[in-house]
Amino acid sequence: METNTTIQPVVEITEAAAAEVQSMRAKPGNEGKHLRVYVEQGGCSGMQYGMTFDEPRDRDQRTEMHGVTLLVDDFSAQYLRGTVVDFSDALTGGGFKLTNPNAKHSCGCGKSFEV
């Protein structure tokens, strides 16, 4: 399986987000898998973010930070370059948050964006 390791990561992850991912990865069905960060058509602004536990695929860009391996496919990489994945356990506004420098406009829900 061909996997590219990037020198400058496409997506970075904070320590808080990495700790949450490691906790989630310990649950049945997620063991041994990596975090895939991707974009797809949809959402109220045209494109939407997605994250899932997955196996590496050919041509994935792979980054390891804070004990977590991040996978990004070529299509998503063009929209996600420079994005930071963070996590907050606050009661309001908590959860995973992606900060994307390429987004011209983001939806109020924080899950979709326009480039």
ZIDAPE-V64130 format. One record per residue. N is the residue number from 1. RES is the residue in one letter. SS is DSSP state (H for helix, E for strand, L for the rest). NEAR is the number of other ideal C-beta (glycine too) atoms within 10 Angstrom. D_LAST is the distance of its C-alpha to the last C-alpha in Angstrom with 2 decimals. Layout:
BEGIN
n->(N & N)
res->(RES & RES)
ss->(SS & SS)
near->(NEAR & NEAR)
d_last->(D_LAST & D_LAST)
END
This chain:
BEGIN
n->(1 & 2 & 3 & 4 & 5 & 6 & 7 & 8 & 9 & 10 & 11 & 12 & 13 & 14 & 15 & 16 & 17 & 18 & 19 & 20 & 21 & 22 & 23 & 24 & 25 & 26 & 27 & 28 & 29 & 30 & 31 & 32 & 33 & 34 & 35 & 36 & 37 & 38 & 39 & 40 & 41 & 42 & 43 & 44 & 45 & 46 & 47 & 48 & 49 & 50 & 51 & 52 & 53 & 54 & 55 & 56 & 57 & 58 & 59 & 60 & 61 & 62 & 63 & 64 & 65 & 66 & 67 & 68 & 69 & 70 & 71 & 72 & 73 & 74 & 75 & 76 & 77 & 78 & 79 & 80 & 81 & 82 & 83 & 84 & 85 & 86 & 87 & 88 & 89 & 90 & 91 & 92 & 93 & 94 & 95 & 96 & 97 & 98 & 99 & 100 & 101 & 102 & 103 & 104 & 105 & 106 & 107 & 108 & 109 & 110 & 111 & 112 & 113 & 114 & 115)
res->(M & E & T & N & T & T & I & Q & P & V & V & E & I & T & E & A & A & A & A & E & V & Q & S & M & R & A & K & P & G & N & E & G & K & H & L & R & V & Y & V & E & Q & G & G & C & S & G & M & Q & Y & G & M & T & F & D & E & P & R & D & R & D & Q & R & T & E & M & H & G & V & T & L & L & V & D & D & F & S & A & Q & Y & L & R & G & T & V & V & D & F & S & D & A & L & T & G & G & G & F & K & L & T & N & P & N & A & K & H & S & C & G & C & G & K & S & F & E & V)
ss->(L & L & E & E & E & L & L & L & L & L & E & E & E & L & H & H & H & H & H & H & H & H & H & H & H & L & L & L & L & L & L & L & L & E & E & E & E & E & E & E & E & L & L & L & L & L & E & E & E & E & E & E & E & E & L & L & L & L & L & E & E & E & E & E & E & L & L & E & E & E & E & E & L & H & H & H & H & H & H & H & L & L & E & E & E & E & E & E & L & L & L & L & L & L & E & E & E & E & E & L & L & L & L & L & E & E & L & L & L & L & L & E & E & E & L)
near->(8 & 8 & 13 & 12 & 10 & 14 & 5 & 8 & 19 & 22 & 25 & 17 & 27 & 17 & 13 & 15 & 23 & 19 & 15 & 20 & 24 & 13 & 10 & 12 & 18 & 9 & 9 & 5 & 7 & 16 & 9 & 7 & 15 & 20 & 23 & 20 & 23 & 19 & 26 & 12 & 7 & 12 & 18 & 13 & 18 & 14 & 20 & 17 & 24 & 13 & 17 & 12 & 17 & 15 & 11 & 15 & 12 & 10 & 12 & 24 & 20 & 16 & 21 & 12 & 16 & 14 & 12 & 19 & 18 & 25 & 24 & 26 & 19 & 12 & 11 & 23 & 20 & 13 & 19 & 24 & 17 & 13 & 24 & 15 & 26 & 17 & 18 & 15 & 8 & 8 & 6 & 5 & 8 & 10 & 12 & 18 & 16 & 20 & 14 & 20 & 9 & 15 & 19 & 9 & 10 & 18 & 16 & 8 & 10 & 14 & 19 & 19 & 23 & 14 & 13)
d_last->(31.44 & 29.22 & 26.87 & 25.14 & 25.44 & 22.92 & 24.34 & 21.18 & 19.76 & 16.24 & 16.55 & 19.26 & 21.28 & 23.47 & 27.17 & 26.98 & 24.38 & 26.40 & 29.56 & 28.17 & 26.96 & 30.44 & 32.09 & 30.17 & 30.83 & 34.54 & 34.58 & 36.13 & 33.88 & 31.46 & 34.03 & 33.25 & 29.66 & 26.57 & 23.33 & 20.52 & 16.96 & 14.52 & 11.56 & 12.35 & 11.62 & 12.66 & 12.78 & 12.63 & 8.89 & 8.36 & 8.12 & 10.81 & 12.49 & 16.00 & 18.94 & 22.32 & 25.44 & 25.87 & 27.80 & 26.48 & 25.64 & 26.06 & 23.41 & 21.87 & 20.90 & 23.17 & 23.46 & 26.31 & 26.21 & 28.73 & 30.35 & 27.30 & 25.93 & 22.19 & 21.14 & 17.76 & 17.67 & 16.43 & 13.65 & 12.24 & 13.01 & 10.47 & 7.65 & 10.32 & 12.11 & 13.60 & 13.10 & 16.35 & 17.97 & 20.51 & 23.09 & 25.18 & 28.24 & 28.38 & 29.70 & 26.96 & 23.35 & 24.52 & 23.14 & 20.41 & 17.43 & 14.41 & 13.20 & 9.95 & 9.74 & 6.31 & 4.96 & 5.27 & 7.13 & 9.04 & 11.83 & 15.36 & 16.25 & 13.99 & 13.41 & 10.22 & 6.71 & 3.80 & 0.00)
END
